[in-house]
Amino acid sequence: MRILLVEDDEALGDGVRVGLAQERFTVDWVKDGKEALAALETENYGLLLLDLGLPRLSGIELLKLIRGRGMTVPVIILTARDTVADRITGLDCGADDYVIKPFDLDELAARIRALTRRKMGRAEPLLVHGNIVLDPAAHKVTLDGAEVNLSPREFAVLRELMENTGIVLSRDRLEQSLYGWNEEVESNALEVHIHHLRRKLGARLIRTIRGVGYVIQKD
């Protein structure tokens, strides 16, 4: 999943970016509200991590703007403002969750996974398709109970497809979920990942919809 992190504190922003990358998330990091608005208008993000005390455009102002424009991206607020009034304001303006600084990165990753489940209408933390089970927290995939070794990119492609079972995802959508701004995308990289997944998990798992994209059909 691709995440937009909006945080003007250099040390904290870098720490969150590196920590979430280790959790297999793709993270783009900007440092003020106007940069964030421009990114949200041009890219497809699965989640927004939003500081409130931002230069040029505050977190609350940004939140009001994107909700007013109908953007439904899930939002977790990261802030040192821990009064009840501040939390109420953020939630009433459209935030989905609130994390108070300083926070534990493992907890933040867990909250991201929980919010993703709610967004997709799932209660179960595991993604299951037939004899394939994907554990987002443990970064593990099993086939008939035996663990399958996947690269980080292969895991990310499979998670995106399994979270959207029955929905055809375009090449652009999948590539946007895999690669951040500073990462070069080879022209056939996605096809290579799909080929490897089919070889490891079954040739019929992922269906190609020619000219449209890829899908894992519902059981």
Secondary structure, DSSP 4 states (H G I P E B T S, - for coil): -EEEEE---HHHHHHHHHHHHHTT-EEEEESSHHHHHHHHHHS--SEEEEESS-SSS-HHHHHHHHHHTT----EEEEES---HHHHHHHHHTT-SEEEESS--HHHHHHHHHHHHHHHTT---SSEEETTEEEETTTTEEEETTEEE---HHHHHHHHHHHHTTTSPEEHHHHHHHH--TT----TTHHHHHHHHHHHHH-TTSSEEETTTEEEPPP-
